[in-house]
């Protein structure tokens, strides 16, 4: 099932079918769960004038392939900002929750532009990609990742973090206009920043994920984006990190902060 077909289901019905081919360990890829909840938020609000300001996702339990139910509740609708909560249900239990704030542009004399500047990477086609024989989780088949910093997962590195290019894989997804839900899907595809420090493969999963939307996505699905992650703190089985996503023209698209549960 294509993402477009999945988004169409969300627009038409409460129950959807979580597709095959998006597995990540014992659960569906978290970026896909976030994407379907974001699409539910967008179609529920149904106001193109209101753009996403920020969203917070809590991954409560593992989402599986098959039937899932999406419910949405508008918590408050003000003159400028609408706040919405979306829940993803399976087996009569909440498995993921998204809270998002959408707002219209307002006149303001306050202008500050101190956002993180985009790094200067070599062209993506010249950079390293992890070979297929390494058998990454199947959700990675939907994306292309090119590593500008060869600090690879499970390499016993003395430091965390990495950076590089990413896009939806042209062999898996037809080119089309990029949607807000697609942003949630691609932003989450990079592994946690501490994963290069792992000596062997071990679980690590997102617990909470907060995304701030900076510049509107006005791109095509096959366009490349730059990514960089920075780990702030890791101890006692949890890691806190923040990450950035820029487009190929070095516009900051979104920032994220994440807490990761670490089993290593």
Secondary structure, 3 states (H helix, E strand, C coil): CCHHHHHHHHHHCCEEEECCCCEECCEECHHHHHHHHHHHHHHHHCCCCCEEEEEEEEECCCCCCEEEEEEEEEEEECCCEEEEEEEEEECCEEEEEEEEEEECCCCCCCCCCCCCCCCCCCCHHHCECCCHHHCCCHHHHHEEEEECCCCCCCCCCCCCCCEEEEEECCCCCCCCECCHHHHHHHHCCCCCHHHHHCCCCCCEEEEEEEEEECCCCCCECCCCEEEEEEEEEEECCEEEEEEEEEECCCCEEEEEEEEEEECC
